[in-house]
Amino acid sequence: MSADAPPVSPPSGHADELQRMFERATRALAASAPGLDSARVAEVQARFGQEYADLWRALLAGSAQPPELKDRRFAAQSWRDNRFSAYTAALYLLQARALLELAEAVQAEPKVQQKIRFAVQQWVDASAPSNIWALNPEAIQAAMQTQGESLRRGIANLLGDLRRGKLTQTDESAFEVGRNVATTEGAVVYENDWFQLIDYKPLQPKVHSRPLLIIPPCINKFYILDLQPSNSLVRFALEQGHRVLLMSWRNPDASCAQWTWDDYVEHGVLRAIEVAGEIAVAARPARARRTPEGAINALGFCVGGTLLGAALAVLAARGQQPVHSATFLTTLLDFSDTGVLDVFVDEAQVALREATIGGGGLLTGAELAAAFSSLRANDLTWNYVVGNYLKGQTPPPFDLLYWNSDSTNLPGPMLVWYLRNTYLENTFAQADALRVCGTPLNLRRITLPAYVYASREDHIVPWTAAYASAQLLGGDTRFVLGASGHIAGVINPAASGKRSHWRGEAGQALPDASAAWFEASREYPGSWWPDWAAWLKAQAGALQAAPQAYGGGAHAAIEPAPGRYVKVRA
């Protein structure tokens, strides 16, 4: 046993309490769930009882070999140096596994089962001994080594977070938007109440005649696509010889409380497409200036892709096609499978939102951030509770977590329309079942070339759902699957050589089933960015001299990028 780690015994009766908690949880699941697979429950209980007894026999016998702890929360040597800490952690892991297996034994419709699984996971994560100072040998060791200073710092960190109203995940003082994140050179060339449009400085002497318009999600700040020069999708597109225009959504305040989904489509995406088309036409040689039919390419990321899909369907219904091609990154158009986010959406929850903010109001950025953090509670909540409060540490600077903490508000009317017509009822995917901006919504009217990217481990947009969304489009569609998750899969620079991606042969029609597509696809090492770059090049038009000034036509520089809107904090 380490001299720095005093023996930390579980509270009296802790083992018996674990057993009682397990039995109570089993009874609670049986009472609340429509049914349990009795054979599976018996199997789980029998295995739990046997392994539980084995652990305590080893502890009482003074076994020199500590139990195996395959969990990074208990990776520090101090958990193994202290036998009681090691066995406390082992008992917790045993109980956690058994409870999650019991949740899987629930016989219910998938949505109910997912809610039960999510609730059990939240309880399991919160009850870890690592989250309790008296049971965490790392925290006790830190307090002894610092003569209590870590406790003082932890209390100060807790009080500071209570004042701010959020959990600190990174040293936010290390970053400033426009100084060391979102630094690609450019200028705002248009703005209205909903967004600013940024025109980035070309990085090549010649650029393709069709600019790329990027529509980021309105639930996050745009600079996830421009964090650092080395991982900026914006900069990568500029390096490929594209002129890049990007929407920077306004962070809504009380004056925006009546904004609707139609407002985001009409005054947001459709207006950005119109302005981008005017800028594209103004940059052409005089003899080539004509109506901006297919004048630009567009890219939508996450909810930005859903908004882009709605806008393109509206344009098609109006008989207009100002966009030549569309790229959809981790986007849902078909919401029949919404992954883990489905736990937040049912009739009761949506009706409550409609009653409270549907007629006007805001969903705060803090509430939105808390919901997303709960999807990965160990990584995004309890990890910082332990580090910041129990150990008194200051989290290190990390640009991605700074972006993650820079949350945005959402207008109530827009949000409740989105929740009901997508996640709850999926009328968004049904031809002519909705009207958006006065026109029937039919995604099959979108007949332009499309590139659809999904991430294989995405817990927000399941890749099979992204594949189903791709099949709603009526044009030539290329589907590519990348490794990793919702953010890391997208932000995977070509130069990094990390991960891999799957793609089929160019020009092949998509099979009906995602499994059939995957079976026929081939895995390639590295990022999907070069494949997208080759596809986009074929859509981008002839090369012409890069513009010498920002904007074009009636649109001139208003202020330097990244603009004012992105700097407004929720």
C-alpha positions in Angstrom: 0.0 0.0 0.0 1.3 3.4 -0.9 2.5 5.6 1.9 0.7 8.5 0.2 -2.6 6.7 0.1 -4.1 5.9 3.5 -6.5 3.0 3.7 -9.9 4.2 2.8 -12.6 1.8 4.0 -16.0 1.8 2.4 -18.6 3.2 4.9 -19.9 0.6 7.3 -22.2 -1.8 5.5 -21.3 -0.4 2.1 -21.2 -3.9 0.6 -24.6 -4.8 2.0 -25.9 -1.4 0.8 -24.7 -2.2 -2.8 -26.6 -5.5 -2.6 -29.7 -3.7 -1.3 -29.4 -1.0 -4.0 -29.2 -3.7 -6.7 -32.3 -5.4 -5.3 -34.2 -2.1 -5.1 -33.3 -1.2 -8.7 -34.4 -4.7 -9.9 -37.8 -4.2 -8.2 -38.1 -0.6 -9.6 -37.4 -1.8 -13.1 -40.0 -4.6 -12.7 -42.6 -2.1 -11.4 -42.0 0.5 -14.0 -41.3 -1.5 -17.1 -44.0 -3.2 -19.2 -42.3 -6.5 -18.7 -39.0 -8.2 -18.0 -37.4 -11.2 -19.7 -37.6 -13.4 -16.6 -35.0 -15.9 -17.9 -32.5 -13.1 -18.6 -33.2 -11.5 -15.2 -32.5 -14.8 -13.4 -29.3 -15.2 -15.4 -28.2 -11.7 -14.4 -29.1 -12.1 -10.8 -27.3 -15.5 -10.6 -24.1 -14.1 -12.2 -24.2 -11.0 -10.0 -24.6 -13.0 -6.8 -21.7 -15.3 -7.7 -19.3 -12.6 -8.7 -20.4 -10.4 -5.7 -19.6 -13.3 -3.4 -16.3 -14.0 -5.1 -15.2 -10.4 -4.7 -16.0 -10.3 -1.0 -14.3 -13.6 -0.3 -11.2 -12.3 -2.0 -11.3 -9.1 0.1 -11.8 -10.9 3.4 -9.1 -13.4 2.6 -6.6 -10.6 2.1 -5.9 -11.5 -1.6 -2.6 -9.9 -2.7 -3.9 -9.5 -6.2 -6.3 -6.5 -6.5 -9.4 -7.0 -8.7 -9.1 -5.9 -12.3 -10.5 -2.5 -13.0 -11.1 -2.0 -16.7 -12.4 1.6 -16.5 -10.4 4.8 -16.9 -12.1 6.4 -13.9 -10.2 3.9 -11.8 -7.0 3.8 -13.8 -4.8 5.7 -11.3 -2.4 3.4 -9.3 -3.9 4.7 -6.0 -7.1 2.8 -6.7 -5.0 -0.4 -6.7 -2.6 0.5 -3.9 -5.6 0.8 -1.5 -7.4 -2.6 -1.3 -10.6 -1.2 0.0 -10.7 1.4 -2.8 -10.0 -1.3 -5.4 -12.8 -3.5 -4.1 -15.2 -0.6 -3.8 -14.6 0.2 -7.5 -14.9 -3.4 -8.5 -18.2 -3.8 -6.7 -19.5 -0.7 -8.3 -18.5 -1.9 -11.8 -20.2 -5.2 -11.1 -23.4 -3.5 -10.0 -23.3 -1.1 -12.9 -22.9 -3.9 -15.5 -25.8 -5.9 -13.9 -28.1 -2.9 -13.8 -27.5 -2.1 -17.4 -28.0 -5.8 -18.3 -31.4 -5.6 -16.5 -32.3 -2.5 -18.5 -31.6 -4.5 -21.6 -33.9 -7.3 -20.3 -36.9 -4.9 -20.4 -39.5 -6.0 -22.9 -41.0 -2.9 -24.4 -41.2 -0.9 -27.5 -37.8 0.5 -28.6 -38.5 4.1 -27.5 -39.5 3.0 -24.0 -36.6 0.7 -23.7 -34.2 3.4 -24.7 -35.6 5.8 -22.1 -35.2 3.1 -19.4 -31.6 2.4 -20.6 -30.8 6.1 -20.6 -32.2 6.7 -17.1 -30.3 3.7 -15.7 -27.1 4.9 -17.3 -27.5 8.3 -15.8 -27.9 6.8 -12.3 -25.0 4.4 -12.8 -22.7 7.2 -13.9 -23.7 9.5 -11.0 -23.3 6.8 -8.4 -19.6 6.0 -9.2 -17.4 6.0 -6.1 -15.0 8.2 -8.0 -17.6 11.0 -7.7 -17.5 10.8 -3.9 -14.6 12.5 -2.1 -14.5 10.0 0.8 -14.3 7.1 -1.6 -11.8 8.6 -4.1 -8.2 7.8 -3.0 -6.9 10.2 -5.7 -8.8 13.1 -4.1 -7.8 12.2 -0.6 -4.1 11.9 -1.7 -4.3 15.3 -3.4 -5.7 16.8 -0.1 -2.9 15.3 2.0 -0.1 16.3 -0.4 -1.3 19.9 -0.7 -2.2 20.2 3.0 -5.8 20.8 2.2 -5.1 23.4 -0.6 -6.8 21.1 -3.2 -10.0 21.2 -1.1 -9.9 25.0 -0.9 -9.4 25.2 -4.7 -12.2 22.7 -5.3 -14.6 24.7 -3.2 -13.6 27.9 -5.0 -14.1 26.1 -8.4 -17.5 25.0 -7.3 -18.6 28.4 -6.2 -17.3 30.0 -9.4 -19.3 27.5 -11.5 -22.4 28.2 -9.4 -22.0 31.9 -10.1 -21.5 31.3 -13.9 -24.3 28.8 -14.0 -22.3 26.1 -15.8 -19.7 23.5 -15.3 -16.2 24.6 -16.4 -14.7 22.1 -19.0 -11.7 24.1 -20.1 -9.7 27.2 -19.4 -11.9 29.6 -21.3 -9.5 32.5 -20.6 -7.0 30.9 -23.0 -9.3 31.4 -26.1 -10.8 34.3 -27.9 -12.9 34.1 -31.0 -11.1 35.8 -33.8 -7.7 35.7 -32.0 -6.8 32.0 -31.7 -10.0 30.3 -32.9 -12.0 31.2 -36.0 -9.0 33.0 -37.4 -9.3 32.4 -41.2 -9.0 35.8 -42.9 -12.2 37.2 -44.4 -14.9 39.8 -44.0 -18.6 40.1 -43.3 -20.3 41.1 -46.6 -24.0 40.9 -45.6 -26.1 40.8 -42.5 -29.7 40.8 -41.4 -31.4 40.0 -38.1 -30.8 36.3 -38.5 -27.2 35.9 -39.8 -24.0 37.5 -41.0 -22.4 36.2 -44.3 -18.6 35.8 -44.2 -16.6 36.0 -47.4 -13.2 34.4 -46.9 -10.0 35.5 -48.6 -9.0 33.1 -51.4 -5.8 31.2 -50.9 -5.2 30.5 -54.6 -4.7 32.9 -57.5 -7.5 31.3 -59.3 -10.8 30.1 -57.9 -13.7 28.0 -59.2 -16.6 30.0 -60.6 -19.1 28.5 -58.2 -18.5 29.6 -54.6 -19.2 27.2 -51.7 -21.8 28.4 -49.3 -21.6 26.7 -45.8 -24.6 26.5 -43.6 -23.5 25.5 -40.0 -26.0 24.4 -37.4 -27.9 27.1 -35.6 -27.6 25.3 -32.3 -23.8 25.8 -32.2 -21.3 28.4 -33.2 -19.9 28.1 -36.8 -16.3 27.9 -35.8 -16.2 24.2 -35.2 -15.5 24.3 -39.0 -12.7 26.8 -38.4 -11.1 26.0 -35.0 -7.4 26.1 -36.0 -5.6 26.3 -39.4 -4.6 22.7 -39.1 -8.1 21.3 -38.7 -10.2 24.0 -40.5 -12.6 22.7 -43.1 -13.0 26.3 -44.3 -9.3 26.6 -44.9 -9.2 23.2 -46.6 -11.8 24.3 -49.1 -10.0 27.5 -49.7 -6.8 25.6 -50.4 -8.6 23.5 -53.0 -9.4 26.7 -55.0 -12.9 27.4 -53.8 -14.3 30.7 -52.8 -16.0 30.1 -49.5 -18.9 32.0 -48.0 -20.3 31.0 -44.6 -23.3 31.9 -42.5 -22.8 33.0 -38.9 -26.1 32.7 -37.1 -27.2 35.3 -34.6 -27.3 34.0 -31.0 -31.0 34.8 -30.2 -32.0 37.0 -27.3 -35.4 38.1 -26.0 -36.1 40.1 -29.1 -35.9 36.9 -31.2 -38.4 35.0 -29.1 -41.0 34.8 -31.9 -38.7 33.4 -34.6 -40.1 30.4 -36.4 -38.6 27.5 -38.5 -39.9 29.4 -41.6 -37.9 32.5 -40.6 -34.7 30.4 -40.4 -35.4 29.0 -43.9 -36.7 32.2 -45.6 -34.7 34.9 -43.9 -31.7 32.6 -43.2 -30.8 30.0 -45.7 -32.8 31.2 -48.7 -31.5 34.8 -48.3 -27.9 33.5 -47.9 -28.3 31.5 -51.2 -29.6 34.6 -52.9 -26.8 36.8 -51.7 -24.2 34.2 -52.5 -25.6 33.8 -56.0 -25.4 37.6 -56.5 -21.7 37.6 -55.4 -20.9 34.7 -57.6 -22.5 36.3 -60.7 -20.7 39.7 -60.0 -17.3 37.9 -60.0 -17.8 36.4 -63.5 -16.5 38.1 -66.6 -19.1 40.5 -68.0 -20.0 38.3 -70.9 -20.8 35.4 -68.5 -23.1 37.4 -66.2 -26.6 36.1 -66.3 -29.3 34.8 -64.0 -27.7 32.9 -61.2 -29.0 29.4 -62.2 -26.8 26.9 -60.4 -24.4 29.7 -59.5 -23.2 28.2 -56.2 -22.6 25.0 -54.3 -23.9 24.6 -50.8 -22.9 22.6 -47.7 -25.0 22.0 -44.6 -23.7 20.5 -41.3 -26.1 18.7 -38.8 -29.2 21.0 -38.3 -27.7 23.3 -40.9 -28.1 20.4 -43.4 -31.8 19.9 -42.4 -32.3 23.6 -42.9 -30.5 23.4 -46.3 -32.8 20.4 -47.3 -35.9 22.4 -46.4 -34.6 25.5 -48.4 -33.7 23.4 -51.5 -37.2 21.8 -51.4 -38.8 25.2 -51.2 -36.7 26.4 -54.1 -37.7 23.4 -56.2 -41.4 23.9 -55.4 -40.9 27.5 -56.6 -39.3 26.3 -59.8 -35.9 27.8 -58.9 -32.5 26.1 -58.8 -29.8 28.6 -57.8 -27.8 25.8 -56.1 -25.8 23.5 -58.4 -24.9 20.8 -55.8 -25.4 20.1 -52.1 -23.2 18.5 -49.4 -24.9 17.1 -46.3 -22.6 16.4 -43.3 -24.1 14.2 -40.5 -27.6 15.4 -41.4 -31.0 14.0 -40.7 -33.8 14.5 -43.2 -35.5 11.2 -42.4 -36.1 11.1 -38.6 -37.4 7.6 -38.3 -34.2 6.7 -36.3 -33.0 9.5 -34.1 -30.6 7.7 -31.9 -30.1 8.6 -28.3 -31.6 12.1 -28.7 -35.0 10.3 -28.9 -35.0 10.1 -25.1 -35.7 13.8 -24.9 -38.6 13.8 -27.3 -42.1 12.3 -26.7 -45.6 13.8 -26.8 -45.6 14.9 -23.2 -42.2 16.7 -23.5 -43.0 18.4 -26.8 -46.4 19.4 -25.6 -44.8 21.0 -22.5 -42.4 23.0 -24.7 -45.3 24.1 -26.9 -47.2 25.3 -23.9 -44.3 27.1 -22.3 -42.2 28.6 -25.2 -44.1 27.6 -28.3 -45.9 30.9 -28.5 -42.7 32.9 -27.8 -39.7 32.4 -25.6 -36.2 30.9 -25.6 -34.6 27.6 -24.8 -31.4 28.8 -23.1 -28.0 27.7 -24.3 -27.2 26.4 -20.8 -30.2 24.0 -20.9 -29.3 22.8 -24.4 -25.7 22.2 -23.4 -26.7 20.3 -20.3 -28.9 18.0 -22.4 -26.1 17.2 -24.8 -23.6 16.7 -21.9 -25.9 14.1 -20.4 -25.5 12.0 -23.5 -21.8 11.5 -22.4 -22.1 12.2 -18.7 -18.8 10.5 -17.7 -16.8 12.5 -20.2 -18.6 15.8 -20.1 -19.9 16.1 -16.6 -18.5 13.7 -13.9 -15.0 13.9 -15.2 -15.0 17.7 -14.5 -16.8 17.3 -11.2 -14.0 15.0 -10.0 -11.2 17.1 -11.4 -12.5 20.6 -10.6 -14.2 20.0 -7.3 -12.8 16.9 -5.6 -9.2 17.4 -6.7 -9.2 21.2 -7.0 -7.7 21.1 -10.5 -8.1 23.7 -13.3 -9.0 22.0 -16.6 -6.4 22.6 -19.4 -7.1 24.7 -22.5 -8.8 22.8 -25.3 -10.2 24.5 -28.3 -12.9 21.9 -29.0 -14.2 22.1 -25.4 -14.1 25.9 -25.6 -16.4 25.7 -28.6 -18.6 23.2 -26.8 -19.0 25.6 -23.9 -19.9 28.5 -26.2 -23.6 27.7 -26.4 -26.5 29.3 -28.2 -30.1 30.0 -27.4 -33.0 28.8 -29.6 -36.3 30.6 -30.2 -39.2 28.6 -28.8 -41.5 28.6 -31.9 -38.7 27.4 -34.1 -37.7 24.7 -31.7 -41.1 23.2 -31.1 -41.9 23.1 -34.8 -38.7 21.3 -35.4 -39.2 18.8 -32.5 -42.8 17.9 -33.5 -42.3 17.7 -37.3 -39.0 15.9 -37.2 -38.1 13.9 -34.1 -41.7 13.2 -32.9 -43.8 12.7 -36.0 -41.3 12.7 -38.9 -43.7 14.5 -41.2 -40.6 16.3 -42.5 -39.7 13.2 -44.6 -43.3 12.7 -45.9 -43.9 14.2 -49.3 -46.2 17.2 -49.2 -47.2 16.6 -45.5 -45.9 20.0 -44.4 -45.8 23.5 -45.8 -42.6 25.5 -45.3 -42.4 29.1 -46.4 -45.8 28.7 -48.1 -44.9 25.7 -50.2 -45.5 21.9 -49.8 -42.3 20.2 -48.6 -41.1 17.3 -50.8 -37.5 16.4 -50.5 -37.7 14.3 -53.6 -37.9 17.4 -55.7 -34.3 18.1 -54.8 -32.7 16.6 -58.0 -29.3 18.2 -57.9 -26.1 16.2 -57.3 -25.6 15.5 -53.6 -22.7 14.3 -51.3 -23.9 12.8 -48.1 -21.4 12.1 -45.3 -22.1 10.2 -42.1 -20.0 9.0 -39.1 -20.1 5.4 -38.1 -20.0 6.0 -34.3 -22.3 9.1 -34.3 -24.7 8.9 -31.4 -26.6 12.1 -32.5 -27.1 11.2 -36.2 -27.0 7.4 -36.6 -25.3 6.6 -39.9 -28.1 4.3 -41.0 -30.5 7.3 -40.5 -28.2 9.5 -42.5 -28.3 6.8 -45.2 -32.1 6.8 -45.2 -32.0 10.5 -45.5 -29.8 10.3 -48.6 -32.4 8.1 -50.2 -35.0 10.8 -49.9 -33.1 13.0 -52.4 -34.1 12.8 -56.0 -30.7 13.4 -57.7 -27.4 11.6 -58.2 -26.3 11.0 -54.6 -22.9 9.9 -53.3 -22.8 8.4 -49.8 -19.6 8.2 -47.7 -19.2 6.8 -44.2 -16.3 7.9 -41.9 -15.0 6.5 -38.7 -15.5 8.1 -35.2 -18.4 10.3 -34.1 -20.5 13.4 -34.8 -17.7 15.9 -34.5 -14.4 14.0 -34.7 -15.6 12.1 -37.8 -16.3 15.4 -39.7 -13.3 17.3 -38.4 -10.7 14.9 -39.7 -8.1 16.8 -41.6 -6.6 15.1 -44.7 -3.1 15.8 -43.5 -3.6 14.0 -40.2 -3.8 10.5 -41.8 -6.2 9.5 -39.0 -9.1 7.0 -39.0 -10.6 5.7 -42.2 -13.7 5.9 -44.3 -15.9 3.7 -46.5 -17.2 4.5 -49.9 -18.7 2.7 -52.9 -17.9 3.1 -56.6 -18.5 6.5 -58.0 -21.8 6.8 -59.9 -23.4 3.7 -58.4 -27.0 3.9 -57.3 -27.6 3.5 -53.6 -29.0 0.1 -52.5 -32.3 0.2 -50.6 -30.7 -1.1 -47.4 -27.8 0.5 -45.6 -26.4 -3.0 -44.7 -26.2 -3.8 -48.5 -24.4 -0.5 -49.1 -21.9 -1.3 -46.4 -21.3 -4.8 -47.6 -20.5 -3.5 -51.1 -18.4 -0.6 -49.9 -14.6 -0.5 -49.4 -12.7 0.8 -46.5 -10.0 3.4 -47.3 -7.4 4.7 -44.8 -7.4 8.3 -43.8 -9.8 11.2 -44.1 -12.9 11.5 -46.3 -11.9 15.1 -47.1 -9.9 14.3 -50.3 -12.8 12.2 -51.7 -15.2 15.1 -51.1 -12.7 17.6 -52.6 -12.5 15.5 -55.8 -16.3 15.4 -56.0 -16.7 19.1 -55.3 -14.1 20.0 -57.9 -16.3 18.4 -60.5 -19.2 20.5 -59.4 -17.4 23.8 -59.0 -17.1 25.2 -62.5 -14.2 26.7 -64.5 -11.3 28.5 -62.9 -11.2 32.3 -62.9 -9.1 35.0 -61.4 -9.6 35.2 -57.6 -11.5 38.4 -56.5 -9.4 41.2 -55.3 -12.0 42.5 -52.9 -14.6 41.0 -50.6 -18.2 40.7 -51.7 -19.4 41.8 -55.1 -22.2 43.6 -56.7 -24.2 45.4 -54.0 -22.4 43.6 -51.2 -19.2 45.1 -49.8 -17.1 44.4 -46.6 -18.9 45.4 -43.4 -16.4 44.3 -40.8 -13.6 41.8 -40.5 -14.3 38.1 -40.0 -15.4 36.4 -37.8 -17.9 39.3 -37.3 -20.0 40.4 -34.3 -22.7 37.8 -34.2 -20.4 34.8 -33.3 -19.0 36.7 -30.4 -22.3 37.1 -28.5 -22.4 34.7 -25.6 -25.6 33.0 -24.5 
